[in-house]
């Protein structure tokens, strides 16, 4: 099931928890609306990742690496979130 509303709610439930990029960089995120804000090393990344961005990336799941969705904003973070077991569960 690749329903963005279901996946987005999973993201909201896991906001503030630690996630890792494919290279092992740890980050967290907050979901203040229909976008999320990424924080790494105690600093907010100067970019908001929209729900639309995730909906588009979701069409490519499962993806082997961030380069498979390189046309999406913040592909390293987007991929890490969507491929994390807390978010993907057993859907892809």
PDB file of N, CA, C and O in Angstrom:
ATOM      1  N   UNK A   1       0.850  -1.170   0.000  1.00  0.00           N
ATOM      2  CA  UNK A   1       0.000   0.000   0.000  1.00  0.00           C
ATOM      3  C   UNK A   1       0.899   1.237   0.000  1.00  0.00           C
ATOM      4  O   UNK A   1       1.734   1.398   0.890  1.00  0.00           O
ATOM      5  N   UNK A   2       0.736   2.084  -0.965  1.00  0.00           N
ATOM      6  CA  UNK A   2       1.525   3.305  -1.044  1.00  0.00           C
ATOM      7  C   UNK A   2       0.603   4.517  -0.964  1.00  0.00           C
ATOM      8  O   UNK A   2       0.581   5.347  -1.872  1.00  0.00           O
ATOM      9  N   UNK A   3      -0.145   4.614   0.108  1.00  0.00           N
ATOM     10  CA  UNK A   3      -1.086   5.705   0.336  1.00  0.00           C
ATOM     11  C   UNK A   3      -0.368   6.798   1.132  1.00  0.00           C
ATOM     12  O   UNK A   3       0.021   6.570   2.277  1.00  0.00           O
ATOM     13  N   UNK A   4      -0.192   7.962   0.548  1.00  0.00           N
ATOM     14  CA  UNK A   4       0.573   9.032   1.193  1.00  0.00           C
ATOM     15  C   UNK A   4      -0.045   9.451   2.516  1.00  0.00           C
ATOM     16  O   UNK A   4       0.695   9.803   3.435  1.00  0.00           O
ATOM     17  N   UNK A   5      -1.339   9.431   2.656  1.00  0.00           N
ATOM     18  CA  UNK A   5      -1.959   9.836   3.925  1.00  0.00           C
ATOM     19  C   UNK A   5      -1.572   8.873   5.051  1.00  0.00           C
ATOM     20  O   UNK A   5      -1.270   9.301   6.165  1.00  0.00           O
ATOM     21  N   UNK A   6      -1.583   7.582   4.755  1.00  0.00           N
ATOM     22  CA  UNK A   6      -1.187   6.570   5.746  1.00  0.00           C
ATOM     23  C   UNK A   6       0.280   6.735   6.094  1.00  0.00           C
ATOM     24  O   UNK A   6       0.653   6.728   7.267  1.00  0.00           O
ATOM     25  N   UNK A   7       1.110   6.884   5.074  1.00  0.00           N
ATOM     26  CA  UNK A   7       2.550   7.026   5.280  1.00  0.00           C
ATOM     27  C   UNK A   7       2.860   8.321   6.032  1.00  0.00           C
ATOM     28  O   UNK A   7       3.727   8.339   6.906  1.00  0.00           O
ATOM     29  N   UNK A   8       2.165   9.386   5.699  1.00  0.00           N
ATOM     30  CA  UNK A   8       2.394  10.678   6.361  1.00  0.00           C
ATOM     31  C   UNK A   8       2.077  10.585   7.858  1.00  0.00           C
ATOM     32  O   UNK A   8       2.807  11.126   8.689  1.00  0.00           O
ATOM     33  N   UNK A   9       0.991   9.899   8.191  1.00  0.00           N
ATOM     34  CA  UNK A   9       0.648   9.718   9.615  1.00  0.00           C
ATOM     35  C   UNK A   9       1.730   8.924  10.347  1.00  0.00           C
ATOM     36  O   UNK A   9       2.022   9.201  11.511  1.00  0.00           O
ATOM     37  N   UNK A  10       2.319   7.948   9.678  1.00  0.00           N
ATOM     38  CA  UNK A  10       3.431   7.206  10.285  1.00  0.00           C
ATOM     39  C   UNK A  10       4.596   8.151  10.567  1.00  0.00           C
ATOM     40  O   UNK A  10       5.240   8.069  11.614  1.00  0.00           O
ATOM     41  N   UNK A  11       4.854   9.040   9.625  1.00  0.00           N
ATOM     42  CA  UNK A  11       5.909  10.029   9.832  1.00  0.00           C
ATOM     43  C   UNK A  11       5.602  10.928  11.013  1.00  0.00           C
ATOM     44  O   UNK A  11       6.479  11.208  11.831  1.00  0.00           O
ATOM     45  N   UNK A  12       4.371  11.376  11.105  1.00  0.00           N
ATOM     46  CA  UNK A  12       3.979  12.228  12.236  1.00  0.00           C
ATOM     47  C   UNK A  12       4.180  11.508  13.563  1.00  0.00           C
ATOM     48  O   UNK A  12       4.643  12.107  14.534  1.00  0.00           O
ATOM     49  N   UNK A  13       3.834  10.224  13.606  1.00  0.00           N
ATOM     50  CA  UNK A  13       3.991   9.447  14.848  1.00  0.00           C
ATOM     51  C   UNK A  13       5.458   9.243  15.220  1.00  0.00           C
ATOM     52  O   UNK A  13       5.779   9.070  16.396  1.00  0.00           O
ATOM     53  N   UNK A  14       6.347   9.261  14.233  1.00  0.00           N
ATOM     54  CA  UNK A  14       7.762   9.018  14.488  1.00  0.00           C
ATOM     55  C   UNK A  14       8.605  10.290  14.481  1.00  0.00           C
ATOM     56  O   UNK A  14       9.828  10.223  14.596  1.00  0.00           O
ATOM     57  N   UNK A  15       7.968  11.433  14.350  1.00  0.00           N
ATOM     58  CA  UNK A  15       8.695  12.711  14.381  1.00  0.00           C
ATOM     59  C   UNK A  15       9.453  12.825  15.699  1.00  0.00           C
ATOM     60  O   UNK A  15       8.946  12.454  16.757  1.00  0.00           O
ATOM     61  N   UNK A  16      10.661  13.339  15.617  1.00  0.00           N
ATOM     62  CA  UNK A  16      11.494  13.513  16.795  1.00  0.00           C
ATOM     63  C   UNK A  16      12.391  12.326  17.086  1.00  0.00           C
ATOM     64  O   UNK A  16      13.331  12.444  17.872  1.00  0.00           O
ATOM     65  N   UNK A  17      12.121  11.181  16.467  1.00  0.00           N
ATOM     66  CA  UNK A  17      12.974  10.022  16.644  1.00  0.00           C
ATOM     67  C   UNK A  17      14.167  10.107  15.697  1.00  0.00           C
ATOM     68  O   UNK A  17      14.130  10.826  14.699  1.00  0.00           O
ATOM     69  N   UNK A  18      15.212   9.374  16.017  1.00  0.00           N
ATOM     70  CA  UNK A  18      16.420   9.394  15.199  1.00  0.00           C
ATOM     71  C   UNK A  18      16.281   8.467  13.994  1.00  0.00           C
ATOM     72  O   UNK A  18      15.884   7.309  14.121  1.00  0.00           O
ATOM     73  N   UNK A  19      16.614   8.998  12.842  1.00  0.00           N
ATOM     74  CA  UNK A  19      16.671   8.253  11.591  1.00  0.00           C
ATOM     75  C   UNK A  19      18.104   8.340  11.091  1.00  0.00           C
ATOM     76  O   UNK A  19      18.875   9.165  11.581  1.00  0.00           O
ATOM     77  N   UNK A  20      18.481   7.497  10.116  1.00  0.00           N
ATOM     78  CA  UNK A  20      19.833   7.523   9.552  1.00  0.00           C
ATOM     79  C   UNK A  20      19.766   7.533   8.037  1.00  0.00           C
ATOM     80  O   UNK A  20      18.956   6.837   7.425  1.00  0.00           O
ATOM     81  N   UNK A  21      20.650   8.349   7.440  1.00  0.00           N
ATOM     82  CA  UNK A  21      20.788   8.328   5.987  1.00  0.00           C
ATOM     83  C   UNK A  21      21.505   7.042   5.598  1.00  0.00           C
ATOM     84  O   UNK A  21      21.982   6.307   6.463  1.00  0.00           O
ATOM     85  N   UNK A  22      21.581   6.776   4.319  1.00  0.00           N
ATOM     86  CA  UNK A  22      22.253   5.568   3.845  1.00  0.00           C
ATOM     87  C   UNK A  22      23.735   5.564   4.233  1.00  0.00           C
ATOM     88  O   UNK A  22      24.347   4.501   4.334  1.00  0.00           O
ATOM     89  N   UNK A  23      24.311   6.752   4.451  1.00  0.00           N
ATOM     90  CA  UNK A  23      25.719   6.842   4.851  1.00  0.00           C
ATOM     91  C   UNK A  23      25.890   6.864   6.371  1.00  0.00           C
ATOM     92  O   UNK A  23      27.006   6.996   6.873  1.00  0.00           O
ATOM     93  N   UNK A  24      24.787   6.735   7.096  1.00  0.00           N
ATOM     94  CA  UNK A  24      24.863   6.649   8.551  1.00  0.00           C
ATOM     95  C   UNK A  24      24.734   7.959   9.297  1.00  0.00           C
ATOM     96  O   UNK A  24      24.879   7.979  10.519  1.00  0.00           O
ATOM     97  N   UNK A  25      24.465   9.062   8.601  1.00  0.00           N
ATOM     98  CA  UNK A  25      24.277  10.341   9.285  1.00  0.00           C
ATOM     99  C   UNK A  25      22.939  10.338  10.008  1.00  0.00           C
ATOM    100  O   UNK A  25      21.901  10.056   9.410  1.00  0.00           O
ATOM    101  N   UNK A  26      22.967  10.652  11.290  1.00  0.00           N
ATOM    102  CA  UNK A  26      21.744  10.680  12.075  1.00  0.00           C
ATOM    103  C   UNK A  26      21.033  12.020  11.936  1.00  0.00           C
ATOM    104  O   UNK A  26      21.669  13.069  11.844  1.00  0.00           O
ATOM    105  N   UNK A  27      19.706  11.968  11.923  1.00  0.00           N
ATOM    106  CA  UNK A  27      18.894  13.176  11.844  1.00  0.00           C
ATOM    107  C   UNK A  27      17.545  12.908  12.482  1.00  0.00           C
ATOM    108  O   UNK A  27      17.150  11.761  12.691  1.00  0.00           O
ATOM    109  N   UNK A  28      16.855  13.978  12.781  1.00  0.00           N
ATOM    110  CA  UNK A  28      15.478  13.904  13.249  1.00  0.00           C
ATOM    111  C   UNK A  28      14.657  14.827  12.356  1.00  0.00           C
ATOM    112  O   UNK A  28      15.204  15.567  11.539  1.00  0.00           O
ATOM    113  N   UNK A  29      13.354  14.774  12.520  1.00  0.00           N
ATOM    114  CA  UNK A  29      12.504  15.693  11.775  1.00  0.00           C
ATOM    115  C   UNK A  29      11.263  16.004  12.584  1.00  0.00           C
ATOM    116  O   UNK A  29      10.877  15.262  13.487  1.00  0.00           O
ATOM    117  N   UNK A  30      10.654  17.118  12.238  1.00  0.00           N
ATOM    118  CA  UNK A  30       9.382  17.543  12.802  1.00  0.00           C
ATOM    119  C   UNK A  30       8.395  17.707  11.652  1.00  0.00           C
ATOM    120  O   UNK A  30       8.792  17.986  10.521  1.00  0.00           O
ATOM    121  N   UNK A  31       7.119  17.535  11.942  1.00  0.00           N
ATOM    122  CA  UNK A  31       6.078  17.665  10.927  1.00  0.00           C
ATOM    123  C   UNK A  31       5.089  18.730  11.400  1.00  0.00           C
ATOM    124  O   UNK A  31       4.085  18.409  12.036  1.00  0.00           O
ATOM    125  N   UNK A  32       5.375  20.012  11.087  1.00  0.00           N
ATOM    126  CA  UNK A  32       4.498  21.080  11.551  1.00  0.00           C
ATOM    127  C   UNK A  32       3.253  21.306  10.684  1.00  0.00           C
ATOM    128  O   UNK A  32       2.423  22.161  10.994  1.00  0.00           O
ATOM    129  N   UNK A  33       3.132  20.546   9.614  1.00  0.00           N
ATOM    130  CA  UNK A  33       1.993  20.713   8.704  1.00  0.00           C
ATOM    131  C   UNK A  33       2.100  19.712   7.580  1.00  0.00           C
ATOM    132  O   UNK A  33       2.335  18.527   7.814  1.00  0.00           O
ATOM    133  N   UNK A  34       1.930  20.179   6.379  1.00  0.00           N
ATOM    134  CA  UNK A  34       2.045  19.327   5.192  1.00  0.00           C
ATOM    135  C   UNK A  34       3.474  19.331   4.653  1.00  0.00           C
ATOM    136  O   UNK A  34       3.703  19.179   3.453  1.00  0.00           O
ATOM    137  N   UNK A  35       4.410  19.505   5.551  1.00  0.00           N
ATOM    138  CA  UNK A  35       5.833  19.467   5.209  1.00  0.00           C
ATOM    139  C   UNK A  35       6.581  19.030   6.457  1.00  0.00           C
ATOM    140  O   UNK A  35       6.026  19.016   7.556  1.00  0.00           O
ATOM    141  N   UNK A  36       7.845  18.673   6.275  1.00  0.00           N
ATOM    142  CA  UNK A  36       8.651  18.359   7.447  1.00  0.00           C
ATOM    143  C   UNK A  36       9.955  19.125   7.402  1.00  0.00           C
ATOM    144  O   UNK A  36      10.427  19.534   6.341  1.00  0.00           O
ATOM    145  N   UNK A  37      10.521  19.307   8.576  1.00  0.00           N
ATOM    146  CA  UNK A  37      11.787  20.015   8.735  1.00  0.00           C
ATOM    147  C   UNK A  37      12.791  19.056   9.352  1.00  0.00           C
ATOM    148  O   UNK A  37      12.526  18.426  10.376  1.00  0.00           O
ATOM    149  N   UNK A  38      13.947  18.957   8.712  1.00  0.00           N
ATOM    150  CA  UNK A  38      14.998  18.033   9.129  1.00  0.00           C
ATOM    151  C   UNK A  38      16.010  18.761  10.005  1.00  0.00           C
ATOM    152  O   UNK A  38      16.395  19.893   9.713  1.00  0.00           O
ATOM    153  N   UNK A  39      16.435  18.104  11.078  1.00  0.00           N
ATOM    154  CA  UNK A  39      17.482  18.617  11.959  1.00  0.00           C
ATOM    155  C   UNK A  39      18.605  17.591  12.013  1.00  0.00           C
ATOM    156  O   UNK A  39      18.369  16.403  12.232  1.00  0.00           O
ATOM    157  N   UNK A  40      19.825  18.066  11.810  1.00  0.00           N
ATOM    158  CA  UNK A  40      21.005  17.204  11.903  1.00  0.00           C
ATOM    159  C   UNK A  40      22.071  17.939  12.686  1.00  0.00           C
ATOM    160  O   UNK A  40      22.288  19.134  12.482  1.00  0.00           O
ATOM    161  N   UNK A  41      22.728  17.242  13.570  1.00  0.00           N
ATOM    162  CA  UNK A  41      23.775  17.834  14.419  1.00  0.00           C
ATOM    163  C   UNK A  41      23.258  19.056  15.171  1.00  0.00           C
ATOM    164  O   UNK A  41      23.990  20.027  15.363  1.00  0.00           O
ATOM    165  N   UNK A  42      22.000  19.007  15.596  1.00  0.00           N
ATOM    166  CA  UNK A  42      21.423  20.099  16.371  1.00  0.00           C
ATOM    167  C   UNK A  42      21.033  21.324  15.565  1.00  0.00           C
ATOM    168  O   UNK A  42      20.621  22.335  16.134  1.00  0.00           O
ATOM    169  N   UNK A  43      21.160  21.246  14.247  1.00  0.00           N
ATOM    170  CA  UNK A  43      20.822  22.384  13.381  1.00  0.00           C
ATOM    171  C   UNK A  43      19.756  21.989  12.374  1.00  0.00           C
ATOM    172  O   UNK A  43      19.804  20.916  11.773  1.00  0.00           O
ATOM    173  N   UNK A  44      18.804  22.876  12.210  1.00  0.00           N
ATOM    174  CA  UNK A  44      17.768  22.622  11.216  1.00  0.00           C
ATOM    175  C   UNK A  44      18.342  22.832   9.819  1.00  0.00           C
ATOM    176  O   UNK A  44      18.988  23.845   9.549  1.00  0.00           O
ATOM    177  N   UNK A  45      18.100  21.875   8.941  1.00  0.00           N
ATOM    178  CA  UNK A  45      18.531  21.987   7.551  1.00  0.00           C
ATOM    179  C   UNK A  45      17.646  23.045   6.891  1.00  0.00           C
ATOM    180  O   UNK A  45      16.432  23.057   7.094  1.00  0.00           O
ATOM    181  N   UNK A  46      18.242  23.909   6.122  1.00  0.00           N
ATOM    182  CA  UNK A  46      17.514  25.022   5.518  1.00  0.00           C
ATOM    183  C   UNK A  46      16.698  24.555   4.311  1.00  0.00           C
ATOM    184  O   UNK A  46      16.909  24.996   3.181  1.00  0.00           O
ATOM    185  N   UNK A  47      15.758  23.650   4.591  1.00  0.00           N
ATOM    186  CA  UNK A  47      14.895  23.163   3.522  1.00  0.00           C
ATOM    187  C   UNK A  47      13.701  22.470   4.140  1.00  0.00           C
ATOM    188  O   UNK A  47      13.844  21.701   5.091  1.00  0.00           O
ATOM    189  N   UNK A  48      12.541  22.737   3.611  1.00  0.00           N
ATOM    190  CA  UNK A  48      11.333  22.021   4.017  1.00  0.00           C
ATOM    191  C   UNK A  48      11.031  20.990   2.944  1.00  0.00           C
ATOM    192  O   UNK A  48      11.135  21.275   1.751  1.00  0.00           O
ATOM    193  N   UNK A  49      10.663  19.804   3.367  1.00  0.00           N
ATOM    194  CA  UNK A  49      10.319  18.743   2.436  1.00  0.00           C
ATOM    195  C   UNK A  49       8.805  18.545   2.491  1.00  0.00           C
ATOM    196  O   UNK A  49       8.251  18.171   3.524  1.00  0.00           O
ATOM    197  N   UNK A  50       8.155  18.801   1.370  1.00  0.00           N
ATOM    198  CA  UNK A  50       6.696  18.803   1.333  1.00  0.00           C
ATOM    199  C   UNK A  50       6.110  17.400   1.268  1.00  0.00           C
ATOM    200  O   UNK A  50       6.772  16.437   0.881  1.00  0.00           O
ATOM    201  N   UNK A  51       4.854  17.325   1.659  1.00  0.00           N
ATOM    202  CA  UNK A  51       4.135  16.061   1.546  1.00  0.00           C
ATOM    203  C   UNK A  51       4.073  15.639   0.079  1.00  0.00           C
ATOM    204  O   UNK A  51       4.145  14.448  -0.224  1.00  0.00           O
ATOM    205  N   UNK A  52       3.940  16.591  -0.821  1.00  0.00           N
ATOM    206  CA  UNK A  52       3.925  16.294  -2.256  1.00  0.00           C
ATOM    207  C   UNK A  52       5.229  15.649  -2.689  1.00  0.00           C
ATOM    208  O   UNK A  52       5.220  14.712  -3.488  1.00  0.00           O
ATOM    209  N   UNK A  53       6.353  16.138  -2.172  1.00  0.00           N
ATOM    210  CA  UNK A  53       7.658  15.548  -2.456  1.00  0.00           C
ATOM    211  C   UNK A  53       7.667  14.071  -2.060  1.00  0.00           C
ATOM    212  O   UNK A  53       8.148  13.223  -2.811  1.00  0.00           O
ATOM    213  N   UNK A  54       7.132  13.775  -0.880  1.00  0.00           N
ATOM    214  CA  UNK A  54       7.087  12.392  -0.406  1.00  0.00           C
ATOM    215  C   UNK A  54       6.118  11.553  -1.230  1.00  0.00           C
ATOM    216  O   UNK A  54       6.389  10.384  -1.503  1.00  0.00           O
ATOM    217  N   UNK A  55       4.998  12.137  -1.627  1.00  0.00           N
ATOM    218  CA  UNK A  55       4.028  11.403  -2.455  1.00  0.00           C
ATOM    219  C   UNK A  55       4.663  10.987  -3.775  1.00  0.00           C
ATOM    220  O   UNK A  55       4.459   9.866  -4.241  1.00  0.00           O
ATOM    221  N   UNK A  56       5.426  11.882  -4.372  1.00  0.00           N
ATOM    222  CA  UNK A  56       6.110  11.565  -5.632  1.00  0.00           C
ATOM    223  C   UNK A  56       7.166  10.481  -5.415  1.00  0.00           C
ATOM    224  O   UNK A  56       7.268   9.549  -6.214  1.00  0.00           O
ATOM    225  N   UNK A  57       7.943  10.593  -4.352  1.00  0.00           N
ATOM    226  CA  UNK A  57       8.982   9.600  -4.059  1.00  0.00           C
ATOM    227  C   UNK A  57       8.364   8.248  -3.723  1.00  0.00           C
ATOM    228  O   UNK A  57       8.934   7.206  -4.044  1.00  0.00           O
ATOM    229  N   UNK A  58       7.219   8.263  -3.089  1.00  0.00           N
ATOM    230  CA  UNK A  58       6.544   7.042  -2.691  1.00  0.00           C
ATOM    231  C   UNK A  58       6.229   6.156  -3.894  1.00  0.00           C
ATOM    232  O   UNK A  58       6.186   4.932  -3.774  1.00  0.00           O
ATOM    233  N   UNK A  59       6.013   6.767  -5.031  1.00  0.00           N
ATOM    234  CA  UNK A  59       5.736   6.001  -6.259  1.00  0.00           C
ATOM    235  C   UNK A  59       6.914   5.132  -6.669  1.00  0.00           C
ATOM    236  O   UNK A  59       6.738   4.168  -7.414  1.00  0.00           O
ATOM    237  N   UNK A  60       8.111   5.459  -6.196  1.00  0.00           N
ATOM    238  CA  UNK A  60       9.322   4.713  -6.559  1.00  0.00           C
ATOM    239  C   UNK A  60       9.732   3.694  -5.503  1.00  0.00           C
ATOM    240  O   UNK A  60      10.770   3.047  -5.639  1.00  0.00           O
ATOM    241  N   UNK A  61       8.935   3.547  -4.464  1.00  0.00           N
ATOM    242  CA  UNK A  61       9.303   2.638  -3.385  1.00  0.00           C
ATOM    243  C   UNK A  61       8.903   1.211  -3.702  1.00  0.00           C
ATOM    244  O   UNK A  61       7.824   0.981  -4.248  1.00  0.00           O
ATOM    245  N   UNK A  62       9.755   0.242  -3.370  1.00  0.00           N
ATOM    246  CA  UNK A  62      11.025   0.419  -2.673  1.00  0.00           C
ATOM    247  C   UNK A  62      12.108   0.868  -3.647  1.00  0.00           C
ATOM    248  O   UNK A  62      12.151   0.423  -4.794  1.00  0.00           O
ATOM    249  N   UNK A  63      12.964   1.737  -3.185  1.00  0.00           N
ATOM    250  CA  UNK A  63      14.092   2.231  -3.980  1.00  0.00           C
ATOM    251  C   UNK A  63      15.375   1.730  -3.332  1.00  0.00           C
ATOM    252  O   UNK A  63      15.481   1.691  -2.107  1.00  0.00           O
ATOM    253  N   UNK A  64      16.333   1.352  -4.137  1.00  0.00           N
ATOM    254  CA  UNK A  64      17.579   0.792  -3.626  1.00  0.00           C
ATOM    255  C   UNK A  64      18.477   1.798  -2.939  1.00  0.00           C
ATOM    256  O   UNK A  64      19.231   1.447  -2.031  1.00  0.00           O
ATOM    257  N   UNK A  65      18.400   3.051  -3.368  1.00  0.00           N
ATOM    258  CA  UNK A  65      19.258   4.083  -2.784  1.00  0.00           C
ATOM    259  C   UNK A  65      18.666   5.458  -3.084  1.00  0.00           C
ATOM    260  O   UNK A  65      17.759   5.579  -3.907  1.00  0.00           O
ATOM    261  N   UNK A  66      19.180   6.494  -2.418  1.00  0.00           N
ATOM    262  CA  UNK A  66      18.689   7.853  -2.691  1.00  0.00           C
ATOM    263  C   UNK A  66      18.860   8.271  -4.147  1.00  0.00           C
ATOM    264  O   UNK A  66      18.088   9.089  -4.648  1.00  0.00           O
ATOM    265  N   UNK A  67      19.845   7.731  -4.822  1.00  0.00           N
ATOM    266  CA  UNK A  67      20.043   8.122  -6.221  1.00  0.00           C
ATOM    267  C   UNK A  67      18.879   7.667  -7.104  1.00  0.00           C
ATOM    268  O   UNK A  67      18.678   8.203  -8.193  1.00  0.00           O
ATOM    269  N   UNK A  68      18.116   6.683  -6.637  1.00  0.00           N
ATOM    270  CA  UNK A  68      16.952   6.240  -7.395  1.00  0.00           C
ATOM    271  C   UNK A  68      15.818   7.263  -7.369  1.00  0.00           C
ATOM    272  O   UNK A  68      14.899   7.206  -8.186  1.00  0.00           O
ATOM    273  N   UNK A  69      15.893   8.196  -6.424  1.00  0.00           N
ATOM    274  CA  UNK A  69      14.881   9.265  -6.347  1.00  0.00           C
ATOM    275  C   UNK A  69      15.561  10.639  -6.354  1.00  0.00           C
ATOM    276  O   UNK A  69      15.084  11.584  -5.727  1.00  0.00           O
ATOM    277  N   UNK A  70      16.675  10.729  -7.069  1.00  0.00           N
ATOM    278  CA  UNK A  70      17.476  11.964  -7.064  1.00  0.00           C
ATOM    279  C   UNK A  70      16.726  13.186  -7.586  1.00  0.00           C
ATOM    280  O   UNK A  70      17.160  14.318  -7.374  1.00  0.00           O
ATOM    281  N   UNK A  71      15.607  12.964  -8.264  1.00  0.00           N
ATOM    282  CA  UNK A  71      14.810  14.091  -8.750  1.00  0.00           C
ATOM    283  C   UNK A  71      13.906  14.672  -7.663  1.00  0.00           C
ATOM    284  O   UNK A  71      13.203  15.651  -7.913  1.00  0.00           O
ATOM    285  N   UNK A  72      13.911  14.094  -6.476  1.00  0.00           N
ATOM    286  CA  UNK A  72      13.126  14.591  -5.351  1.00  0.00           C
ATOM    287  C   UNK A  72      13.992  15.461  -4.459  1.00  0.00           C
ATOM    288  O   UNK A  72      15.194  15.225  -4.333  1.00  0.00           O
ATOM    289  N   UNK A  73      13.390  16.464  -3.840  1.00  0.00           N
ATOM    290  CA  UNK A  73      14.132  17.324  -2.919  1.00  0.00           C
ATOM    291  C   UNK A  73      14.617  16.503  -1.727  1.00  0.00           C
ATOM    292  O   UNK A  73      13.919  15.612  -1.243  1.00  0.00           O
ATOM    293  N   UNK A  74      15.818  16.817  -1.268  1.00  0.00           N
ATOM    294  CA  UNK A  74      16.349  16.154  -0.087  1.00  0.00           C
ATOM    295  C   UNK A  74      16.306  14.646  -0.212  1.00  0.00           C
ATOM    296  O   UNK A  74      15.869  13.955   0.708  1.00  0.00           O
ATOM    297  N   UNK A  75      16.758  14.129  -1.349  1.00  0.00           N
ATOM    298  CA  UNK A  75      16.595  12.698  -1.628  1.00  0.00           C
ATOM    299  C   UNK A  75      17.216  11.804  -0.555  1.00  0.00           C
ATOM    300  O   UNK A  75      16.676  10.734  -0.274  1.00  0.00           O
ATOM    301  N   UNK A  76      18.324  12.207   0.045  1.00  0.00           N
ATOM    302  CA  UNK A  76      18.947  11.376   1.088  1.00  0.00           C
ATOM    303  C   UNK A  76      18.018  11.236   2.290  1.00  0.00           C
ATOM    304  O   UNK A  76      17.885  10.149   2.853  1.00  0.00           O
ATOM    305  N   UNK A  77      17.377  12.330   2.681  1.00  0.00           N
ATOM    306  CA  UNK A  77      16.466  12.309   3.824  1.00  0.00           C
ATOM    307  C   UNK A  77      15.133  11.662   3.456  1.00  0.00           C
ATOM    308  O   UNK A  77      14.587  10.870   4.224  1.00  0.00           O
ATOM    309  N   UNK A  78      14.623  11.996   2.298  1.00  0.00           N
ATOM    310  CA  UNK A  78      13.363  11.419   1.833  1.00  0.00           C
ATOM    311  C   UNK A  78      13.476   9.906   1.750  1.00  0.00           C
ATOM    312  O   UNK A  78      12.596   9.188   2.224  1.00  0.00           O
ATOM    313  N   UNK A  79      14.558   9.418   1.147  1.00  0.00           N
ATOM    314  CA  UNK A  79      14.773   7.970   1.024  1.00  0.00           C
ATOM    315  C   UNK A  79      14.910   7.330   2.404  1.00  0.00           C
ATOM    316  O   UNK A  79      14.297   6.297   2.675  1.00  0.00           O
ATOM    317  N   UNK A  80      15.713   7.943   3.275  1.00  0.00           N
ATOM    318  CA  UNK A  80      15.933   7.376   4.607  1.00  0.00           C
ATOM    319  C   UNK A  80      14.631   7.247   5.381  1.00  0.00           C
ATOM    320  O   UNK A  80      14.421   6.256   6.080  1.00  0.00           O
ATOM    321  N   UNK A  81      13.764   8.227   5.266  1.00  0.00           N
ATOM    322  CA  UNK A  81      12.489   8.187   5.976  1.00  0.00           C
ATOM    323  C   UNK A  81      11.575   7.125   5.373  1.00  0.00           C
ATOM    324  O   UNK A  81      11.010   6.306   6.097  1.00  0.00           O
ATOM    325  N   UNK A  82      11.428   7.138   4.052  1.00  0.00           N
ATOM    326  CA  UNK A  82      10.500   6.205   3.420  1.00  0.00           C
ATOM    327  C   UNK A  82      10.957   4.749   3.505  1.00  0.00           C
ATOM    328  O   UNK A  82      10.125   3.842   3.519  1.00  0.00           O
ATOM    329  N   UNK A  83      12.261   4.518   3.562  1.00  0.00           N
ATOM    330  CA  UNK A  83      12.757   3.140   3.625  1.00  0.00           C
ATOM    331  C   UNK A  83      12.943   2.642   5.052  1.00  0.00           C
ATOM    332  O   UNK A  83      13.267   1.472   5.254  1.00  0.00           O
ATOM    333  N   UNK A  84      12.749   3.487   6.023  1.00  0.00           N
ATOM    334  CA  UNK A  84      12.878   3.074   7.420  1.00  0.00           C
ATOM    335  C   UNK A  84      11.721   2.125   7.776  1.00  0.00           C
ATOM    336  O   UNK A  84      10.578   2.376   7.393  1.00  0.00           O
ATOM    337  N   UNK A  85      12.011   1.044   8.501  1.00  0.00           N
ATOM    338  CA  UNK A  85      10.958   0.079   8.853  1.00  0.00           C
ATOM    339  C   UNK A  85       9.780   0.683   9.617  1.00  0.00           C
ATOM    340  O   UNK A  85       8.661   0.178   9.518  1.00  0.00           O
ATOM    341  N   UNK A  86      10.011   1.747  10.372  1.00  0.00           N
ATOM    342  CA  UNK A  86       8.910   2.386  11.103  1.00  0.00           C
ATOM    343  C   UNK A  86       7.922   3.043  10.157  1.00  0.00           C
ATOM    344  O   UNK A  86       6.743   3.181  10.485  1.00  0.00           O
ATOM    345  N   UNK A  87       8.391   3.447   8.993  1.00  0.00           N
ATOM    346  CA  UNK A  87       7.538   4.131   8.030  1.00  0.00           C
ATOM    347  C   UNK A  87       7.016   3.156   6.980  1.00  0.00           C
ATOM    348  O   UNK A  87       5.826   3.160   6.664  1.00  0.00           O
ATOM    349  N   UNK A  88       7.877   2.342   6.452  1.00  0.00           N
ATOM    350  CA  UNK A  88       7.454   1.429   5.374  1.00  0.00           C
ATOM    351  C   UNK A  88       6.662   0.254   5.886  1.00  0.00           C
ATOM    352  O   UNK A  88       5.814  -0.290   5.179  1.00  0.00           O
ATOM    353  N   UNK A  89       6.941  -0.146   7.130  1.00  0.00           N
ATOM    354  CA  UNK A  89       6.325  -1.338   7.721  1.00  0.00           C
ATOM    355  C   UNK A  89       6.492  -2.488   6.743  1.00  0.00           C
ATOM    356  O   UNK A  89       7.624  -2.775   6.354  1.00  0.00           O
ATOM    357  N   UNK A  90       5.459  -3.144   6.335  1.00  0.00           N
ATOM    358  CA  UNK A  90       5.614  -4.245   5.370  1.00  0.00           C
ATOM    359  C   UNK A  90       4.962  -3.908   4.027  1.00  0.00           C
ATOM    360  O   UNK A  90       4.633  -4.791   3.235  1.00  0.00           O
ATOM    361  N   UNK A  91       4.787  -2.603   3.796  1.00  0.00           N
ATOM    362  CA  UNK A  91       4.071  -2.182   2.579  1.00  0.00           C
ATOM    363  C   UNK A  91       4.910  -2.195   1.302  1.00  0.00           C
ATOM    364  O   UNK A  91       4.356  -2.320   0.210  1.00  0.00           O
ATOM    365  N   UNK A  92       6.225  -2.070   1.417  1.00  0.00           N
ATOM    366  CA  UNK A  92       7.097  -2.125   0.241  1.00  0.00           C
ATOM    367  C   UNK A  92       8.461  -2.611   0.644  1.00  0.00           C
ATOM    368  O   UNK A  92       9.349  -2.730  -0.201  1.00  0.00           O
TER     369      UNK A  92
END
